[in-house]
Amino acid sequence: MMDRHIRLIIMLLLVNTVITAIYLFLGYIRKTENIQGRWMKAVVMLLCPYDNVRRVQL
């Protein structure tokens, strides 16, 4: 039972990391905001995955 929960958490963390990497890559290509702001948002995306899910649902 616990093994299943750990796999789910690891999967969610991997998905969150991929989403953050895509955000950084697209931000680098578009250059719509400064580098410091982009990295600060990326750190928040990594540390607060629930906030990312909530934004997507809106």
KEFI-724921 format. One record per residue: residue in three letters; x negated, y negated, z negated of N, C-alpha, C, O in turn. Coordinates in steps of 0.02 Angstrom, whole numbers, padded with zeros to 5 digits, always signed. Layout:
ALAXYZXYZXYZXYZ ...
This chain:
MET-00041+00059+00000+00000+00000+00000-00044-00063+00000-00033-00108+00040 MET-00092-00065-00045-00135-00124-00049-00178-00130+00014-00193-00186+00036 ASP-00198-00074+00042-00238-00075+00103-00200-00109+00160-00230-00145+00200 ARG-00136-00098+00163-00095-00129+00215-00093-00205+00206-00096-00242+00255 HIS-00087-00228+00144-00085-00299+00131-00152-00332+00148-00154-00388+00175 ILE-00206-00299+00132-00272-00326+00147-00282-00331+00222-00309-00381+00246 ARG-00260-00282+00259-00265-00285+00332-00225-00343+00360-00247-00377+00406 LEU-00166-00354+00333-00124-00409+00355-00157-00476+00341-00157-00521+00384 ILE-00186-00484+00282-00220-00546+00265-00280-00558+00310-00290-00614+00333 ILE-00319-00506+00322-00377-00513+00366-00355-00531+00437-00387-00573+00469 MET-00302-00501+00461-00276-00516+00527-00253-00589+00531-00268-00624+00580 LEU-00218-00613+00480-00196-00682+00479-00255-00731+00477-00254-00783+00510 LEU-00307-00714+00439-00366-00756+00437-00402-00758+00504-00426-00811+00525 LEU-00404-00701+00538-00435-00700+00604-00396-00742+00654-00425-00780+00694 VAL-00330-00736+00653-00288-00776+00697-00298-00851+00682-00302-00891+00728 ASN-00300-00868+00619-00310-00937+00599-00377-00963+00623-00382-01020+00647 THR-00429-00922+00618-00495-00942+00642-00496-00952+00717-00527-01000+00742 VAL-00463-00909+00754-00459-00916+00827-00422-00980+00846-00443-01016+00891 ILE-00367-00994+00812-00329-01056+00826-00372-01117+00812-00371-01165+00851 THR-00410-01116+00758-00454-01172+00742-00509-01180+00794-00525-01236+00813 ALA-00537-01125+00817-00589-01128+00868-00561-01156+00933-00594-01196+00967 ILE-00501-01136+00952-00469-01163+01012-00457-01238+01004-00468-01276+01051 TYR-00434-01259+00945-00423-01330+00932-00488-01370+00941-00489-01423+00972 LEU-00543-01344+00912-00607-01378+00919-00630-01380+00991-00656-01432+01014 PHE-00622-01326+01027-00644-01323+01097-00604-01371+01140-00633-01408+01180 LEU-00538-01371+01132-00497-01417+01172-00510-01490+01153-00509-01534+01196 GLY-00522-01502+01089-00538-01570+01067-00605-01593+01096-00613-01652+01112 TYR-00652-01546+01102-00716-01563+01132-00709-01579+01206-00741-01625+01231 ILE-00666-01543+01241-00655-01555+01312-00619-01621+01323-00640-01661+01365 ARG-00566-01633+01286-00525-01693+01296-00556-01756+01267-00547-01810+01294 LYS-00593-01749+01212-00626-01805+01178-00576-01862+01163-00591-01920+01174 THR-00518-01843+01136-00466-01892+01121-00476-01923+01052-00447-01975+01037 GLU-00516-01892+01009-00528-01919+00942-00602-01911+00926-00638-01874+00959 ASN-00624-01947+00875-00695-01944+00859-00714-01876+00830-00671-01838+00808 ILE-00778-01862+00830-00802-01796+00810-00788-01782+00736-00768-01727+00718 GLN-00798-01832+00694-00787-01822+00622-00714-01806+00607-00700-01762+00567 GLY-00668-01841+00639-00597-01827+00628-00578-01758+00652-00538-01724+00620 ARG-00606-01738+00708-00590-01672+00735-00615-01617+00688-00579-01568+00676 TRP-00676-01624+00661-00703-01574+00615-00665-01574+00549-00655-01521+00519 MET-00644-01632+00526-00605-01634+00463-00539-01598+00472-00518-01561+00427 LYS-00506-01608+00529-00443-01572+00541-00455-01497+00547-00414-01458+00524 ALA-00511-01478+00577-00526-01407+00584-00537-01374+00515-00514-01318+00504 VAL-00570-01409+00470-00580-01382+00403-00513-01374+00367-00502-01324+00333 VAL-00469-01423+00374-00403-01418+00343-00364-01360+00373-00329-01324+00338 MET-00371-01350+00439-00337-01294+00471-00362-01227+00444-00323-01181+00435 LEU-00427-01222+00430-00454-01160+00403-00434-01149+00331-00419-01093+00310 LEU-00433-01203+00291-00419-01195+00220-00345-01193+00203-00326-01167+00151 CYS-00303-01219+00247-00230-01222+00234-00192-01189+00291-00159-01225+00330 PRO-00195-01123+00298-00161-01092+00355-00086-01100+00355-00054-01100+00408 TYR-00055-01107+00296+00018-01115+00293+00039-01180+00327+00091-01182+00360 ASP-00001-01232+00321+00015-01296+00352+00016-01289+00428+00058-01320+00461 ASN-00028-01248+00456-00029-01237+00528+00035-01202+00551+00064-01220+00602 VAL+00057-01152+00513+00118-01115+00531+00178-01162+00528+00222-01159+00571 ARG+00181-01204+00477+00237-01249+00469+00239-01299+00526+00294-01315+00551 ARG+00182-01324+00549+00180-01372+00604+00204-01340+00669+00238-01371+00709 VAL+00185-01277+00680+00205-01242+00741+00281-01233+00742+00311-01238+00795 GLN+00311-01219+00685+00383-01207+00683+00423-01271+00693+00480-01267+00716 LEU+00394-01329+00678+00430-01392+00687+00433-01408+00758+00462-01459+00777 
